[in-house]
Amino acid sequence: MYKRRPFSMIFFHRRKSLIVKLILVVPITWIIVTTLLSLTEKIGLEKEVDEVVVDVPNLVIEQNIVTVGGDKYEGRKPRQSMEEPPRLSILPHIGLDTKPEMELNLGNVHEIHADDRPDLAQLAPPREPEGPGEGGKPVSLVNLTEEQQRLVKEGWEKNAFNQYVSDIISLHRYLPDVRPRGCQEEKYDDDLPPTSVIICFHNEAWSVLLRTVHSVLDRSPPHLIEEVILVDDFSDMPHLGRPLEDYFLHQPKVKVIRARRREGLIRARLMGAAAAKAPILTYLDSHCECAQGWLEPLLQRIANNWTTVVCPVIDVIDDETFEYHFRESGEVNVGGFDWNLQFSWHAMPEREHKRRNHTWDPVWSPTMAGGLFSIDKKFFERLGTYDSGFDIWGGENLELSFKTWMCGGSLEIIPCSHVGHIFRKRSPYKWKTGVNVLRKNSVRLAEVWLDEYKKYYYDRIGNDLGEFGDVTSRLELRKKLQCKSFDWYLKTVYPELYIPGEALGQGEIRNLGDGGDTCLDSAAKRDDFHKPIGLWPCHSQGGNQYWMFSKEGEIKRDEACLDYSGGDVILYPCHGAGGNQMWIYDPNLHTIQQTSSRKCMELAPDKQSVLMAPCSGSPRQKWLVQNYDPTKLAKSAS
């Protein structure tokens, strides 16, 4: 017979049942909520947003020009070009009271086949030990479908690198530690100053930008990173709006500040400097990867001497395969420049090898590339930051290099610090402007810092200075800082640079036959080496028609010399050994004769190339070397 249970027993069993239900319901509810939040976040990454909430205090610099703070992102329309921004004149005074790399064998190439079907909508690919690109290995795309080929092409067009490959590589990919033992065993101070890492970007690819940030966070001691400041230079791609901030929502050290109009790299960097809280500023481009141990050696050098500006060794990330090419510490190049005031890399001079005790010791460099460096914020401000009259980009790296050396500091490349960089072959961005921005910046640079040597740059541009603005305040700053002369810089810091004034002749080399209106004309960058020399109607504007006839018999421009070995007359790296690069100019006969072949240079019938032929006195073999002064040869002999 059924017996009624006491009330206390019923209550106990009901309570026990309730506890069991709670035990089951709570984790299930947690799983459902977590899944929904994950889906919501992923959906949010693909949606354009109405308003951006910025994680830094509002900072207005010259009202109506630049604002760091809340910005309506949805009002931005995609555009191919931007208007030239107005000039900032206040920001630079913030707080101012006054290619040969060694490729390591990193294993087999990882191939992506059509069957792999990478999901490009997966904006944060997981980290897999054998995944694409791990260990810095190259990713090779084979057997792609038509749709995949379309996506590859689209990525190249938008970014000037293979975005498709980047998107299938983990944002946290592993890079091997290839530092020499001396670097790995180096001891650094426990109380190194922290840094604000400033990364400026405009319409950067999602995976490349995020991989840059994660490499900073993943491979830096947390206490040395005060903040990572992402400066958005008026991007209009949806993924760089609210989705970017949502992604870093739980990374309190990552902050996003935004320009209200397109400002260009120089002003964007100044925005980052104005917002930075740390005593050290570290600038990185938005398409980099920091290697293991990259930060400590930079900060240590500044801690030792606050006037030291330091750069990491810049390794190459292949723009197509994203292979990371590590450069050995013994193969570090130094920065230089030519008389077009363009930056260039050079082999480390022998005097610098002798000055150092180990291959991993800091390297003195005359200039820096300008995209990746660390500097004490107070020293940066003392130097006047960047010239506020500079527009967009170009020349700012040389300006900072010159005044660092000339105004009491030093510039070093640190072999123990490595950062990879994607070197684009073209810029995917355009500016709608009628001003030659690079020339304007370079003229301002020359007027303030080059002293009497500025004439050599002006010769290159046909003395067409254009409108470059008022440089009075920059000259006053230089005087106030009691900076050394540019002559001191050339003799002390960069004695390897060839001075045009030492040449027997400089300017155009004009052929006097067939109308006398044709000049030697060729670009002379490294990509132009081994190509035949050309001719073009004379224009008296310098540029590709500017040549120097050296006392050593070279016809040269910067590192390129005319070279003849029996075929075409080509451009070849100057080697200083004479031979195929030694020429003799007779100012009376107007002939240019090569010493080894005894042949004379001659205008070809098509008037677009040169020939080498037995000397005959033909009008086509007569040349006029501008500003030729044979007395310089006699002076040097005496």
Helices and strands as residue ranges (DSSP letters): H 7-45, E 59-61, E 66-68, G 73-75, E 82-83, G 91-93, E 110-112, G 114-116, G 134-136, E 139-141, H 146-159, H 163-167, H 181-184, E 195-201, H 206-218, G 222-224, E 225-232, G 238-240, H 242-247, E 254-258, H 265-275, E 280-284, E 288-290, H 296-304, E 308-317, E 324-325, G 329-331, E 333-337, E 343-347, H 350-355, E 363-364, E 373-376, H 377-382, H 396-406, E 410-422, E 431-432, H 437-449, G 451-453, H 454-460, H 472-481, H 486-492, G 500-502, E 505-507, E 509-511, E 518-520, G 526-528, E 535-537, G 543-545, E 547-549, E 555-557, E 560-564, E 569-573, G 579-581, E 583-586, E 591-594, E 599-603, E 610-614, G 619-621, E 623-625, H 631-637
